[in-house]
Amino acid sequence: MVYNRCDFIRKRDAPMDRVQAIFEGIRRLRKEKRITLKKMAEETGISINYLSQIERGKTNPSIGILKRITNLLKVPLLGLEAEPLPNPFGPQEVAVVRRHMRKMLVYPRSKLKEYLLTPDLNRKLEVLMSESKPGKKKEDVWYSHEGEEFGLVLEGRYEVTVEDRTYILNEGDSIYFPSHLPHKMRGIGRKRCKTLWVITPPSF
């Protein structure tokens, strides 16, 4: 499964209008929570005009912009699909996610790919595997949300900044921090970087 524009899309049978699901999800949730565009603009610092373009699918927002919106809506970034796809796992306690069943997130204007290794976002934790290719510097995006995070570098080198301290992680290194602390991260060096992240509660 492949997510484009931060929406889960089936690789083999994705209708063209599914690429608009993320934007429809934002509009639907905003209206359900009775948040006006003016209020959303005030809370996120994003202009009303740009928010309107996002909801109508007229632009490709950055991950930083999307995170500001999802923080206000209080939903994980991966939970914005307008019409959730059927969950093949159901509520059972034990769920095996086969390699070919992983959901993949592809961000606009980014060389980053993320795979959801847990079956869905309805559990107490979320596990992501991220892959980034070398290229131009990633946008400077800070995150802050409730919960805890653990990261493990599987390949390459990774830079994590938490508040005012920066940590350089090599293959095999790991890091833990409370998610409410402002943080940002990126792969560094000339090789592909692969990391594993455990986040609780699901918030990405």
C-alpha positions in Angstrom: 0.0 0.0 0.0 1.3 3.5 -0.8 0.3 6.7 0.7 0.7 9.8 -1.5 0.1 13.3 -0.3 0.0 11.7 3.2 -3.1 9.6 2.3 -3.1 5.7 2.3 -3.7 4.6 -1.4 -3.8 1.1 -2.7 -1.0 0.6 -5.2 -2.9 -1.7 -7.5 -6.4 -0.3 -7.4 -6.1 3.4 -6.3 -8.8 5.6 -8.0 -7.5 9.0 -9.0 -9.7 10.8 -6.5 -8.1 9.1 -3.5 -5.2 11.6 -3.8 -7.7 14.2 -2.5 -8.6 12.1 0.5 -6.1 13.9 2.8 -7.5 17.3 2.0 -11.1 16.1 2.3 -10.2 14.6 5.6 -8.9 18.0 6.9 -12.0 19.8 5.8 -14.3 17.1 7.2 -12.6 17.0 10.6 -12.4 20.8 10.8 -16.2 21.0 10.2 -16.9 18.2 12.6 -15.0 20.0 15.3 -16.7 23.3 14.3 -13.4 25.1 13.7 -13.7 27.9 11.2 -11.0 28.6 8.6 -10.3 31.9 10.5 -9.9 30.1 13.8 -7.6 27.5 12.2 -5.5 30.2 10.6 -5.1 32.0 14.0 -4.2 28.8 15.8 -1.7 27.4 13.2 -0.3 30.6 11.7 -1.3 29.5 8.2 -3.2 32.0 6.1 -6.9 31.4 5.4 -6.1 31.5 1.6 -3.5 28.7 1.9 -5.7 26.6 4.2 -8.5 26.9 1.6 -6.1 25.8 -1.1 -5.1 22.7 1.0 -8.7 21.7 1.6 -9.5 22.0 -2.1 -6.4 20.0 -3.2 -4.8 23.0 -5.0 -1.4 22.8 -3.4 1.0 20.3 -1.9 1.6 21.3 1.8 4.9 20.5 3.5 5.0 18.0 6.4 5.5 20.9 8.8 2.3 22.6 7.6 0.4 19.3 7.9 1.6 18.7 11.4 0.4 22.1 12.5 -3.0 21.3 11.2 -3.1 17.8 12.7 -1.9 19.1 16.1 -4.9 21.5 16.1 -7.3 18.8 15.0 -5.8 16.4 17.5 -5.4 13.5 15.1 -2.3 11.6 13.9 -0.9 12.6 10.6 -1.7 9.1 9.3 -5.3 9.3 10.4 -6.5 12.0 8.0 -8.0 9.7 5.3 -11.5 10.9 4.4 -12.7 7.3 4.0 -10.6 4.9 6.0 -9.6 1.8 4.0 -10.9 -1.6 5.4 -8.7 -2.8 8.2 -7.7 -6.5 7.4 -6.5 -7.0 11.0 -9.6 -6.1 13.0 -9.5 -5.8 16.7 -7.6 -9.1 17.5 -4.9 -9.0 20.1 -2.2 -10.6 17.8 -1.7 -9.2 14.3 1.0 -10.1 11.9 1.9 -7.4 9.3 3.5 -9.1 6.3 6.1 -7.2 4.4 3.8 -6.8 1.4 1.0 -5.5 3.6 2.9 -2.5 5.1 1.4 0.9 4.5 3.9 3.4 3.0 3.8 7.1 3.4 5.4 9.3 0.7 5.7 13.0 1.6 5.4 15.7 -1.1 8.7 17.4 -2.0 10.6 14.9 0.1 12.9 11.9 -0.4 11.6 10.4 2.9 9.5 7.3 2.9 7.9 5.8 6.1 6.4 2.4 6.6 3.8 1.7 9.3 4.8 -1.6 10.9 2.0 -1.8 13.4 -1.4 -2.9 11.9 -3.2 0.4 12.4 -3.4 3.6 14.5 -5.9 2.1 17.0 -3.2 0.7 19.3 -1.4 2.2 22.2 1.8 2.6 20.2 2.9 3.2 16.7 6.0 1.8 15.0 7.5 3.4 11.9 10.4 2.5 9.7 11.8 5.5 7.9 14.1 5.6 4.9 15.7 8.8 3.5 18.0 9.2 0.6 20.8 11.7 0.5 19.9 15.1 -1.1 19.3 18.6 -0.2 18.7 19.6 3.4 15.3 18.7 4.7 13.0 21.6 5.8 13.6 22.7 9.3 10.5 21.3 11.0 10.1 21.2 14.8 7.6 18.8 16.4 6.0 18.8 19.8 3.2 16.5 20.9 2.2 14.3 23.9 3.8 11.0 24.5 7.2 9.3 24.3 9.5 8.4 21.4 12.3 5.8 20.9 14.4 5.8 17.8 17.0 3.3 16.5 19.4 3.8 13.6 19.4 0.8 11.3 21.6 2.3 8.5 23.5 5.5 8.0 23.9 8.5 10.2 21.1 10.5 11.8 20.8 13.8 13.6 18.3 14.4 16.3 17.8 17.8 18.0 15.8 17.9 21.2 15.3 21.5 22.5 18.8 23.1 22.3 20.9 19.9 22.1 21.9 18.0 19.0 22.7 14.3 19.0 24.6 12.5 16.1 23.6 8.8 15.9 25.4 6.2 14.0 24.3 2.7 13.0 23.1 0.8 16.1 22.7 3.9 18.2 19.3 4.7 19.8 17.6 7.6 21.5 14.7 8.2 23.8 12.9 11.4 24.7 9.5 12.7 25.9 7.7 13.9 22.8 6.5 17.2 24.4 10.0 18.5 24.2 10.5 20.4 20.9 12.4 18.1 18.5 13.5 17.8 14.9 15.5 15.1 13.0 17.1 14.3 9.7 19.4 11.9 8.0 23.0 13.2 7.4 25.8 12.0 5.2 26.0 10.7 1.7 24.4 7.3 2.3 20.8 6.2 2.7 19.6 6.4 6.3 17.1 3.9 7.8 15.6 4.4 11.2 13.0 2.6 13.4 10.7 4.7 15.6 8.4 3.7 18.4 5.9 6.4 19.3 3.2 6.2 22.0 0.5 7.2 21.8 0.2 7.2 17.9 0.7 10.8 16.8 2.3 10.7 13.4 
